[in-house]
Amino acid sequence: MTAEIKTHHFENFGPTEGGRKIELFQLTRGSKNLLLMGGVHGDEPEGFFLVEEFVRSGLWRELEGVASLWVLPRLNPDGCATHTRVNGRGVDLNRNMPTKDWDPVARKERYQPGPSAGSEFESQTLIKIVERLQPHAIITMHTWEPMINYNGPARKLAEVMAAQSGYVITDDIGYPTPGSFGTWAGWERKIPTITLEIERDSGSEKTWSVHKDSLMAGLLFAGMNDELG
Ligand SMILES: [Zn+2]
């Protein structure tokens, strides 16, 4: 998807189990690194659609000189290609991060945590990227019941985004998520992390109209402020 867009930096990681690449690119330059990502769960198309449409829209150009925007549209390219939650090895990447609460027992069939914490190539790639970029804020896309979930010092950032989309804000989605990215990055590393739960099955048109301004406002706020919590 990068062919038509001039990027400051592009690289890919792979191959995954299914022979695909995880793409990372830098769209703008500025003093703070921001990471926008999607496609953790391949059966949540609104999530990676929103990231990819945002890239196509060019709205991000407003961030040039304000922040370095890094985009990882599909952490789980195999799952996205096959419309499945898990990766090519049957693991739920949002239960595989090496958190203190990682649990080898799946709470439900769909939450397979993998053979060990951080066992998956996709998880290892994400860790490498976050450790290298040291992002000032991370926004990651999923679909479920509509809400803005924040982990770590990101409450103000969540409020800025909610003011545009009308979504509710929470720091607790109501059930345990051992090995989740929000826990790993937000709670354990204190990186302001937003998990945007887009309304499931809301489709591309509605997803774009509800979230485009919210996403842009959030990125600008994160790029221009030291304190996001
Ligand atoms: Zn998800």
Residues whose N, C-alpha, C, O or C-beta is under 5 A from the ligand:
A	BS01	ZN	H41 E44 H142 T143
